[in-house]
Amino acid sequence: MRSNKVPPLLMLCESDLVAALEHLRALPRVPARPIAWDRKRLIDVVREAIGLRPKVGDGAEVAPGVFALIKPFAVDVRGWDERDRRLQVWLYVRSASTDLARIVEI
C-alpha cells in the first residue's frame, strides 16, 4: 500500500505534450523561444496546476485552452493493470478560439 506521505508518480504522454505545445505556440503574440524552453515550462506548469496530491478525476486549467485530467496510468491501453499505482495526466487542447461574431447566450 502506498504511503500518504509519498506523492504519486505522475506520467505524461509525449503526444499530449506535443499537441499542447503546438496549440500554445500558435497563439497570437507568443514570443519566439526555443521549443525546449516551452516544453520545460509546460511540464512545470502542469505539475504546479495539478498540485502535490492529485487523485483520479481531478482536473485543472493549465494554460489558455489546455486542461489536465488525472487518470490511472494507461487506463486507455489494452492490458491496463489497476494495481499499477502510477497516475497519468491527460492533456486536453481546445480546438477552436472564441469567435466573437458567433456566440450563443445560454
N, C-alpha and C positions, 0 to 999 in steps of 0.2 A: 504494500500500500504506500502511496506517495505521501510524504510529509507535507503538511500545510505550510511549512517554512520554506520549502523549495519551490520556486516559481516553475510553472510548467515549461517544458521545452517547446518552443514555437517554430513552426516551419512555414515557409512562404514559397509558393511555386514560382519558378523563374518566368513562366509565361504570363502569370498575373502581374508580376513586377514590370515586365516589358510593356504590357498593354497600358498599365497605369503611367509609366514614364512617357510613352508615345502621346498619350492624352495630355499630360501636364505640359510637355514640351511644345505642344501645338496650340496652347492657349495664347491669346493675344498678350503682347507686352511681356513676354517671358525673356529675360536676358539670356544671351548665348553663353553657355558654360559647358565644360566637358561633361559628357554623359555620366562618367564615373562619379562626378560630384553630385549630380542629380540623383543617381542611383543610391549612393550612400545616404543622402539627405532623406530620400523617400523611405528607406528602411528605418532610419532613426525616427521619422515622423510616425510611421506605422506603429513602431514599438511604443512610442510615447502615447499615441491615441488609444491603444488597447489596454494600457496600464500594466501593473505588475501581477495582477491575479485574474487574468481573463478566464472566462468559463464558456463552455459551448453555448452558443446562442447570443453571446454578447456581440454588439455591433458598435461601430464608431465611425464618425466622419474623419477622414484622413486629410483630404485636400479638396480643392474645388472639383466636384464631380467624381471623387474617389471615396469609396466607402469600404470598410472592412467588416467581415463577419467571421466569428470564431467557430470552427467546426472540428470534429475529431479528425486526426490526421488520416488522409487518404480515404475518407469515407465514400468518396465518389469513384473509387477504384475497385475493380473486382478482386476479391481475396482480402478485402479490408479486415483487419483484426481489431475487435473492440477492446482487446487487452492492451493494445498499444496506447500508452498514456500521453503520447505527444499530441499537441494541438496544431491545427493549421489555420493560417489566416487566409481567407479567400478575399481577394480584392475585386470589387465591382466598379466599373467605369461607366459613368453616364454617357450615353451615346450621342446626345444632342445638347446644344446650348439653348438658352432661353431665347425664343423668338418673340419679341415684344409685340409684333404685329399679329401673332396667333396665340392668344392666351384665352383661357376659359375660367370664369369665376365658378368656384364650387362651394 
